[in-house]
Amino acid sequence: MDKANAIGWFDLYVDNMDRALGFYEAVFQQPLEPIGDPTGETVMRAFAGNMSAYGAAGALVKSPHARPGPGGTMVYFSVEDCAVQQARVEAAGGKVLRPKFSIGQFGYVTLCMDTEGNPFGLNSMR
């Protein structure tokens, strides 16, 4: 039996869905699709994903049960060249916390903060 990846899904919590949606769609230049919540308690917009492919899919989530903010989990988005998305972050209302830097054989990383106060990373091999 194959081992599963440690992460199967991620939620990025937001206070203002429209603001967060505008930010991530501007940075990644792709729409986030509405997805249903069977509990009816949350509003969710999914990042493009393929649940049968390597890596994890996830969504922006507005929930009464969790809040956005730094200090907990860091999500890294896989991109072709993190400098491309880094260049869009501030124009979309976010902050670049640490510009693109080398992590040796694992490529490059940019550390950012979204409009909701969530830190996130961008990771690329070039």
Disulfide bonds with the S-S distance in Angstrom:
none
